[in-house]
Amino acid sequence: MKLNKFGIILCFYFTSLIILVVYSYSQIDLNLTLSSNYLYQTFQKQLIYLGYYNRPFSTLIYLLLLLMLYAFYFYILVSAIRHKLIFKQAIQLIIVSAVIVFFSYPAFSHDIFNYMFDARIVTKYHLNPYLYSAMDFPNDLWTRFMHWTHRVYPYGPVWLLITLPFSFFGFGKFVFTLCLFKLMFVFFHLGNTFLISRILRKVNPNRELLGIAIYGLNPLILIESLVSPHSEVVMLFFLLVAINTMVSQKNHFLKIIFFLFSVGIKFTTFILAPFFIFSDRISKKWRINTIFRMLIIFLTLPLIFQISIREAYPWYFIPFIGLSALIPESKNINVLIISISIGALLRYVPYLFTGAYGSLASWIQLVLFMLPILIVTIWVAVRLIMKNQWYNDMAF
C-alpha cells in the first residue's frame, strides 16, 4: 500500500470520525447540561439547533457520515484481502478510532443512561434494581433525561456486577460516571478485537488481519459499541472468551463458566449452550468453521423473536458481526452481515428527519433496513447460481 495514498485516505477517515463525534452532540437531550462553561454552551446551542430545528440538514450530515465511514471500511477490507495492509496498521486504526469515538455523546440511544441508573440504585440507594425502577426516584435529577424509567432491571446479574464498580467510582457525578461507562465499553470493544485475533491465529492465521478489520472497523460496531454503547458488546466478549477457550482445548469447566458469563449479561446466548456443553463431541464431527456457522444460525432464533416483539434495533446485530469475523473467508456471510449493518444504521434516518416515531416512519425504517439486505441477497443468489456453488456453500 502506498503511504501517500493511505495517508490521504486516513486523514479523511479520522476527519469523518471527528465529525461524527461533534455531530453526536446535536442529539443531546434538551434536559441535560454537560457543562456550564460559556464556550461549551455557545457551541452546544448551535448543535442543538442543527439536530432539533434543522433536521433535513442534520439527516444529510448523518447519511454523508455513513457513506464516508463505509467507503473507508470497504477500502480497508479490500486492502486486507489484497495484502496491502499490515497487521500493525490495522491495530493502530482500531485503537485510534476507539479513542476518537470515546469522546462522543450517546446520540442514538439512551440505554447507557439506564445502565448507569440501574447501577446507581445499588451504589447510591442500596436497593435492588430488580425490584425498583428509575421512576421510584422522582427527585433524582438523572431521571430528567432518561427513557424507559418505568421498567425494572431486565438484564442478567453478571452485567449488573460489571457495572457496579464504574458506578461506585463515579462518586455520583453524572459526567464522570458517563465517562467511566464509556471507557468500559472501549475496553470491551478492544477486547473483542483482541479475542477475534487470538481465535483466528489458532484456526485461520492467514485471515487474522481480515477478521479483526471486519469487526473492529465496522461502522455499526463503532456506533453501537462506542457512540451509543450497548451490553451486547460485553455479551459478545464473554462468548468470544468461551470460544477461545474451546478452540484452545483448555479446561472444559472454564469454558462453561465463561459461556455462562455471556448468558448472565443478556440471556440471548443461552440458546448456544449445547455447543459448549458438548463441544468435545461436536469438534470431532464438525470442522471449526462449521461450528462458527452453526453458532450464527442458532443465534438467529432469539434475534427473530426479539425483532418480532420489538424492532430490528442495530445493536442486536453486534454478536453476528463478531461471529462472522471468525469466518472471514466466507464472502457470502460477511457481505450479508455488512449489508445488514448498513440497513440497521439507516433505520435512524426517519427519526433524525422527523423527530418522531410514527407508523409512516416505521414503514420507512423497514424499507431502509431491508433494501440493502435484499440487494445483497439477490447478488449472492445470482453469484451462487452462476458458479453452481449452492450445495458446497450450504453443506459447510
N, C-alpha and C positions, 0 to 999 in steps of 0.2 A: 504494500500500500504506500502510495506517495505521501510523504509527510505534509507537503503544502496543501494538497487536496484534502487530506484527512483533517489538517488543522483548520481549514476554512469551514468544513462541514461541522467540525467540533464546535467552533465558535457559534454557528447558527443553532446548534443543538442546545448548548448551555444558555444561549440567549433565550431560546424557547422556554427552557425550564425556569429561568428568572422571570420571564413574562408571566408564566403560569403561577409562580409564587405571588407576584404582585396582583394578578387578576383574581386570585383566590380571595383577597380581602374585599373585593367588590361584592362578595356574597355574605359578608359578616352580618350576624343577627343585629337588628336595629336596637335591641335591648342590651347589647353587650358593648362595654367600653374596655378595650385592652390597655389603653394608656391615656392619661390626661394631658400629655405633652402637646403643646400648641402645634408644633410642626407635624406631629403624627395626626392630630385631629384634622388639620387642614388637608393633609394627604388623604385621610380616611373619608372625609366628606366627598371628595372628588370621586373616589372609587365607589362609594355608596350610590352616588348619582348615576354612575355608569351601570352598576348592577341592578338597581331598582327602578330607575327612571329613564334609562336609555337601553332598554332590553334588546332591541334589534342589533345595535352595535355590539353589545355585550355578547350576544349569541354568535355574531360573526367572529369576534375575537376567539371565542371558545372553539369554533369549528376550524379556524386557521391554526390554532394551537394543536388540535388533534392531527391536522394534516401535516404539520411540521414534525411532530413527535413520531408519528407513524412512518413518515418518509425517512427519518433518520433510523428508526427501528429496522425497517426493511433493508436499508443500506448496510447496517451493521450485520444483519443476518446473512446477506449475500456475501459480504466481505469475509465472514467467518466460514461460510461454505467453501469459498474460493481460496481459503488460507491466506487472505490478505490482511488479517487481523491477528495480532499475537495475544496470548493469554493475559499478559501483564496489562496491555491496553484495555482489554475488556474489564478486568478487575478495577482498574482506575476509573473507568467510565461509570461503573456501577456504584462505586463508593462516592465519587464526586456528585453524581446525580442524587444519591440519597441525602448527602449533606445539604445540597441546594434546596431540595424539596422539603426538607425538615422544617424550614422557616415559613412554610405556607400555612394559611388558615384552613381549617376543615370545611371547605367550601360546599361540598356536595352532600354532606350527611351530618347529622347531629349525634351519631352513635357514640362517638368518643366522649361527648359530654355526659351521656348516660353511663358509660363505663366509669367515668370519674365520679359521678354522684353515687353510683352503686357502691363503690369502694368507700366513699365519704360517709355513707350510712353506717359503715362499720368503724372507720377510724375517727370520725367526729362524734357520731351519736351513739356508738357502741350498741347498735341494733342489727337485726338480721335482715338483709335486703331481700331474702326470700319471703319475708312477711311484711315488709314495709316498702312503699314506693316513694318517689320524689314528691308526690302530691301530699304525702303525710307531713311534709315540712314546708308549709306555705311561706314561712318567714325567712327561709333560706334564699339569699339573693341569686344563687346559682339556678334556681328553678325558672327565673325570668326568661332565659334563652334556651330552655330545654324543650324537646318534643317527647311524646310518649311518657309523660310524667305519671300516668295512672298505672303503668304496669310494674309488677314486682320483678325480681331478678329472673330472667329467662335462660341464663346460661349455666354451664356446669361449674362445680365448685373449684376446679383447677384454675379456671380463668379468674375467679374472684381472688384466690390466693395469690396469683401472679400480680394482680393489680394493687393489692393492699400496700406493699412497700412503697410504690410510687405515689400513692395517695398519702401515706404517712409522712414521707419526706417532702411532700409538697407543703406541709405545715399550714394547710387550709388556705393557701394563696392560690387563686384561680390560675393566673398566667403561669406561675411557676409549676403548678401541678400539670397544666396542659403541656408545657414543655417537657416535663418528665415522661408523661404518657407518650408523647410523640417520639421522644428519644428511645423509649422502649420498643416502639414499632420499627424504628430504624434498625435496632439491633436484631430483631426477629427477621426483618427483611433481608439483611445481610447474612444472617444465619441460614435462611432458606437457600440463598445463593451458594453459600459455602457447602451446605449439605448436598445440593444437586451436584456440585463439583466433585465432592467425595464419592458419591454413589457412581457417577459416570466414570470416574477414574478407575473404579473397580470393574464395571460391567461393559463400558464402551469408551475407553480413553481417547479414541480418535475423535469423538464427538463431544468431549467435555466442554470445549470452548463454545460451541454452538448451543449446548444445553443451558449454560449459565446466561448466555445472551438472550435466549428465548424467554427466560423468566425475568432476569434482573433488569432488563431494559424495556419490557413490555409496558406501554403507556397505561394500560388498565392497572397493572401491578403498582406502578408509581403513584397513580392517583388514589387507588383504593387501599394501598398499604401505607402510604406516606402523607398524601394530602389529606384525605378523609379516611383514616385507617380503621380497619375492622378486625374483629377477633379471628376471622378465617385465616389471617396471616399466621397467627400463633397455633391454630389448629393444624395448619399445614406443616409448621415447624416440627411438632412432635410426631406427626405422621412420617415426615422425612427422616427423623431420627430413628423411628421404628424400622423403616425401610433400610436405612443404612446399617442398622444392627442385623437385619435379616440377610442382606447380601454379604455382610462380613462374616456370617455364620458364627456369630458370637452367642452369648448366653441367651437361651430361649426365654427365660423368665424376664430378663431385662427388656427384651423386645416387646413382650406383652405389656410391661409396665409403661413403656414409652407410648405404646398404642393407646393404652387406657388414659394417659395424659391428654392425648389428642381428643379422645371421646369426651373427656372431662372439660373440654373447652366449650364445645357447642353440640355435642352428641351426634352430629351428622355422620362422622366417620365410623360409627358403631356398625354399620352395615358391612364394613370391611373386616370384621372380626374373624371370619373363617380363614381368611388369607394369612393371618398372623398366628392363629391358633394351630393351624395345620400346615404352616409354611414349609416344614421339613418334608412332608409328603408331597406337597404341591410342587416344590422346587425340583423334585426328582422326575416329575412328569412333564412339566412345562418349562420352556425357556424363560429367562428373567424378563425379556421384553414382552412376552405373552402375559406374564403376571402383571406388568405395569399397565398393559392394555385392559386387562380384566378389572383392575382397580378403577380405572376411568369409567368403564361401563357400569360397574356396580354402584359407583358414587353418583351416577346419573339418576338413579332411582329416588334418593331423597331430594335431589335437585328438582326433579319433576314435581314432587309433592310440594316442596317449598314454593315453587313458582305458581302452582295451581291454587294455593291458598293465599298467596300474597302477590308478588310481582317478580319479574326477572331482574332482580337487583344486580348491578355489576359485580359487587363483591362476592356474590355466590360462586363466581367462576374462578376465583383465586386458586382454590385447590386443583382445578382442572389444568390451569396453566402450569402450575408447579409439577403435576404428574406428567403432563405432555412434554415438559422439558427433559424428562428422564428417557424419552424415546425420540431424540431429535432427528434420527434417521427416517422417521415416519413422516414424510412430507404431507400426506393427506390429513393425518390427525392434526398436525401443527398448523397447517393452513386453515383448517376448520376452526380450531381453537382461537386463532388470531382473528378470524372473521367474526367470531362470537364476541371477542373483546372489543372490536370496533363497534359492532351493533349495540353492545351493552353501554358503551360510553355515549353513543348517540342518543340514548334514552334521556339524557339530561337536557337535550335541546329544547323540547316543548316547554319545560318548566322555566328554563333560562329566558325563553322568548315571551312567555305569557305571565309567569309568576304564579301560576296556579296549576293544580292537577284536576282536570275535569274529564268527562267522557271522551271529548274530542282529543284532548291531549293524550289520553291513554291509548286511543287508536293510533295516533301518530307515533307514539312511543313503540307500539307493537310493529308498525311498518318499518320504522328506522332500525329496530332491533333485528327484524327478520330479513331485511333486504340484503345486507352483506352475506348472511348465512346462506340465503337462497342462491345468490350468485355463485358463491364458492362451492356449494353442494352440487350445482349443475356442472360447474367446471371440473370438479373431482370426478363426477359420474361420467362425463364425456371422456375425460382422460383415462379412466379405468377401462371404459369400453373400447377405446381406440387401441389401448395397449393390451387388451384382453387379460387384465390382471384381477378380475373380480374374485376369483377363487383364491389366488395367492394372498390378496390383501385381507380377506375375511377369515382365512384359515389361520392367521397369525403365524 
